[in-house]
Amino acid sequence: MNDAQVTVPLGMKQTDPARKNVTLLAVCQALANSGSSLILSVSALVGLWLSEDKSLATLPIACQFTATMCSTLPASFLMRRIGRRAGFTIGQCFGLVGALVCSYAIYRVNFYGFIAGSVLVGVHNAFWQYYRFAAADTASEAYRSKAISYVLAGGVVAAFVGPGLAVLSLDMFEGVRYAGSYIAVMGLILTAITVLQFIDIPRDRATARRGDARPIMDIARQPAFIVAVLSAVVGYAVMALVMTATPLAMKTHGHGFGETAFVIHWHLLGMFAPSFVTGHIINRFGSLRVIIAGVFLMIFCIVINIVGVDVLNFRVSLVLLGVGWNFMFVGGTHLLTNTYTAAERTKVQGTNDFLVFSFVALGTLSSGVIQHSFGWSWVNLGVLPPLLIVLASVAWLSLQKTASR
């Protein structure tokens, strides 16, 4: 029996231990995404202000995602050794220090200090990305897709808190614009540290010793693994590239920061509001159909962005971008959980997130360069080929399943 399943006597109502964890992790996800959305709203603008070379405006956020990429595997193995709660708490401490460094660097007008702080924030991000897996690990098979989806649904709060805090904290310190934004992030992190102390997820070291764990390359040869990772990688990277370039594009086309924050608000709603139903949709139609729907939503986003640059265009397209990300990321994550055993979960989850944030880092770095050098239309046209590759991979996996019947 899977160690995540719970056996109850016949006639008794099942109490899934994952439900308490899902609730608490959803709260932590809301806090994490609120901080993340706040940072995404201001980071490129801070970079644009601090850097002499304006094409490097997104370098700090790219370094942040690179740090996330480099920290995913160490974070996964550390949490396997010391437990999820302790690991998540350590990750939050990295974020606390990073936000403080960013705020001080802004005060000192130090571009490289801002990059250093962004790196620490990136390490912090690597830890909380495992909230969805932590929920899935203790959930029954029937509840797993909903557990993943419900935790991500906590991000709905971020749609209101993140951009709102970005506007309120923008000029918190007179003469030092944006420094207050990172002080606000510190408050969110301190709240998350408190909530994390109440989660109850047992260590899986004993489980990891049972059975034979396959080499990662053997696991990676599975068609389902390839499609799952490709969906998560492309969905997240495309979303990050377009969203990171959006504040720069809106500034270029004469839109103010308040309008930009409002667009990010709607984008975050698109990212996380569907999570209340994405798990149900996956159970009904399957992961592959949900991934396909996500790809087409992102393609519609590209079309709207190319057609015009009014605030309404940005708002509608970023909503579609968010929903497309949700379908591709949740669908890919659920598909991935069916490709490994309990003994293999640490390295598979770590490998998945390492690959995801490798391409997210590349996307965020290139977004500033493409936007500065070629313009908004090319930002959007550049993400079309990888989306078509995902569609082809889903068709390939469907043919593999049909042939095996």
N, C-alpha and C positions, 0 to 999 in steps of 0.2 A: 504493500500500500504506500502511496505517496505520502511523505511525512507532512505535507501541507494539508492533507485531508483529515477530517474529524469524523470519528465513528460515534454514532449516538444510538441508544437502544431504540427498538421499534416502538412507535407511538409517542416518543418524546420529541418535542420541538427542537430542531437543530439550532444551536447557538454557534455561529461561525466566529472563532476568535479574531478573524481578520477584520471584523466590522468595527471594533473599537480602534484598531490600528489605522484602518482606512480613514476614519473620521479625524483622528489626530494628524495623520500624514497629509490629509487634505488641507487642514489648517496650516500646517507647515509649508505645503505647496503654495498656498495662497500668499503667505508671507514672502516666500522665496521669489515667486513670480512678480510680486509687487515691487520688490527691490530690483529684480532683473529688468522689468519694464521701465522703471524709473531710470536705471542706468542706460538702457538702450535709447531712451528719449533724449538724454543729455550727452552721452559719451562722445558721439561724433562731433557734436557742437563744441564740446570742450576741446577735443583734439584740433578742430578747425581754428579755435582761438589760440591755443598754446603753440601749435606747430608753425614754423616758418614756411615749410613746404606743405601747402594745402592739400596735396594729393595723399598725404599721410594722416589725414583727419581720422580715418577709421583704424589706424595702426594700434592704438590702445585697446580697442574692443577686439581686434584680431588677436592681439597678444593675450587678451583675457580668454578667448576661446582656445588658443593654443595651449595655455596653461591647463584649461579644462581637459583638453585632449590628453596631455601628458600625465594628468593626475587620475584619469579614470581607472586604469588597471591597479595602480597602488591603492587607491581608495577602496576598490572592490575587495582586494586581498586583506587590507587592514581591517575592514569591517567583518570579514570572515573570521579574523583572529580575535578581535576585541568586541564584536557585536555591533549591530546596527545603531543602537542608541548612542553608544560611546563614539562610534565613527561619525555619525551625523553631527554630534556636538563638537567634535574636533574640527570638522569642516566649517561649521558656523564660526568658530573662533578665527579661522583663516580669513573669513569674510569680514569679520569685525575689524581686524587689523588692516585689511586691505582698504576698506572704506575710509578708515581714519587716515591712511597714507594718501589716498586720492584727494581727500578734502584738504590736507595740508599742502599737497603739491599744487592744487589750484590756488591756494592762498599765496604760495611762493612763486606762482607762475612758472612752474617747472614741468616741462613736457615729459621728460624721462622719469621724473618722480611719479607722475600720473600713470605712466606705463607700468612702473613697479607696483603701484597699488592695484592696477587693473589685473596684473598677473596673480596677486594674492586673492582677489575676488574670483578669478578663474578657477583657482584651486578649490575654493569654497563651493563653486558651482558644480564641480565634479562630484562632490559628495551628495548634494541634494537631488541630483539627477536620478539617484537610486531609490527615491521615494516610491516610484511606481513599481519597481521590482520588489521592494520590501513588502509592499501590500500584496503583490502576487505570490510571493514565497510562502505566506501563511494562509492563503485563501484556498478553498476547495476548488476543484477543477471547474465546477459549474459557476462559481462566483468570480473566477480569476479575471475574465475580461471586464466585468463590471468593477472589480477592485481597482484595476489599472485606470479605467475610465473615470471613476469617482475621485481618485486622488488627483488626477489632472484637472478635474472639474473645480478643484479648489482655486485654480487660476482665474476663475470668473471674478473673484474678489479683486484680483490684481488689475482687472480692466478698469475698476473704479479707483482703487487706492493708488496704483502706480502713477498714472498720468496726473491724477489730482495732487499727489504729493510732489510730483515734478514741478507743477505750476506754483504750489504754495511755498515750496522750499527754494525756488529759483533764486530769490533775492533775500534769503534768510539773513545773510550777513552783508551789510551795506558795503558796496564797493568790491565785493568778492563774489561775483555771480557764479552759480553752480556749486559752490562749496557746501552750501546747506543741503543740497540733494544727497550728498554722501553721508551727512550726519543723519538724515532721515533714514537712509539704508541701515545705519548702525542701530537705530531704534527697532526696526523690523527684525534684525538679526537677534537682538537681545530677547525679543518676544518669542522668536522661534526656539531659542535655546531653552527657554522655560517650558514650552509645550512639549519639546522632545523628551523631557525627563519622564513623561507619562506613557510613552509607547512601550509595548511589551512584545518584543520579537526575540525568540531564543536564538542563540548562536547555532550555526550549522556545521561546526567543525566535525562533530561526531558523524553527522550525515555524510559529510564529504569523504569520510574514510570508508564508507560502506560502498561495495560494488566497484566495478572497474570503470574509471572515467576514461573516455576516449581522448586521443590527441585532438587538439583544437582543429588541426587541418582536416581530420576525418569528419568532424562535426561540420566544418565549413563547406564540405563538398555536397552537403544535402541541398537539393534545389530549394526547399522551403527556407533554409537558412539564408541562402543567397538572396532570395526575393525579400525576405524580412529585413535584412540589413540594408539592402539597396533602397527599399522603401523609406526606412527611417533616415538613412544618410541623405538621400536626395530631398526628401520632404523637409528635413530640418535645414539643410544647407541652402536650398532655394528660398525658404522662408527667411532665414537670417540675412542672406544677401540682399533681397528686395527690401526687407524691413529696415536694415541698417542704412541703406541708401536713401530711404524715404525722407528722413529729416533734411538731408542735404538737398534732395531734389525739390522739396517743398520750399526750402529757403531760396534756392536758385530761381524758382518761379514766383517769388514774391509773397509767399504765405508766411504768417507769423508763427511764433512758438506756441501760442495758445491753440491755433488751428492744428499744428502738428501733434500736440499732446492729445487733442480730441480724436484725430485719426488713429493714433496709437491705441487710444481707449477702445475704439471700435474694432481695431485689429485684435486686441486681446480678448474681447468678447467672442470674436469669431474663432479664436484659438481654443478657448476653454469652455464656453457655454455648451457646445455640442457634446461635451464629455458626459453630460447627464444622460445622454441617450446612445452614445457611440457603442458602449458595451452591449446594449440590447440589440442594436443594429448588427453588430458582429455576430452575436448569437443567432440572429435570424437569417442573415444573408451570407455570412462568412467573411473572413479577413480580406480575401482577394478582391471581392466586389467593393468593399469599403475603400481599399487602396486605390482601385480604379477611379472611384468617384472623387477621391482626393486629388488625383492627377488632373482630372478634367476641370475641377474647380480652380486649380492653380493656372491652368491654361486660360480659363476665362479671365482670371486676374490679369494675366499678361496682356490680353487683348484690350481690356479697359484702360490699363496704364498707357498703352501705345496710342489709343484713340484721343486722350485728352489729359490735361494737367490741372483741371479745376479741383477744388477741394472735394467735391462730390466724387470725382473719379478716384482720387486717392482713398476716400473713405470706403467706397464700395469695393474697390479692388483689394484693399487691405483686409476687409472682412472675408472675402473669398479666399485670400491667401491664408488667413487664420484657420478657416474651416478645412481647407485642403490640407494644411499641416496636421490638423487634429486627426483626420481620417487616415492619412499616410503614416503618421507616427504611432497612433494607438493601434491601427491595423497591423503595422510592422512589428510592434512590441508584442502583441498577442500571438502573432504567427511565430515569433522567435521563441516564446515560452514553450512551444510544442516541439522544439528541436533538440532539447537537452534534458538530462536527468538531474536530480537533486545534487549529485556528486559533481556535476559539470557546470552548475549555474554560475559560480564565481567567475571562472575564466571566460565563459560565453557572454555573460552580461558585461564584463569589463571590456572584452574585445569589441562587442557591439558599440558601446559608448565611445571607445577609443576611435573607431572608424567614423562614427557620427561626428564627433567634434574635430577630427582631423579636417573634414571637408567643411564644417561650419567655420573653422578658423580661416581656411582658404577663401571661403565665400565672403566673410566679413572684411578681410583684407582687400580682396579684389573689388568689392563693391565701391569703396571710396575712389580707387584708381579708375575704374570704368566710368563712374559717375562724373568724375572730374575731367577725364580725358575724352570721353565719347558721348556722355549724356544719358539721360533717363531711359530713352528707347532701347539703347544697347544693353543696359542693365537687365531689362526684361527679356529681350531677344536671346541673351546669353544663357538664360536658364531653361529655355525650351528643349534643347537636345537631351539633357539628363532626364527630364520628365518623360520624354518619348522612350528612353531606354527602360524606365520603370514599367511602362505599358507593355513593352516587348517582353520583359522578364516575367510579368504576370501571365501573359499569353503562353510563354514557354512552360511555366510551372503547371498551368492548367492542362496543357498537352501531356506533360509528364504524368499527371494524376489520371488522365483519361486512358493513357497507354498502359498504366499499371493495373487497371481494373480487369 
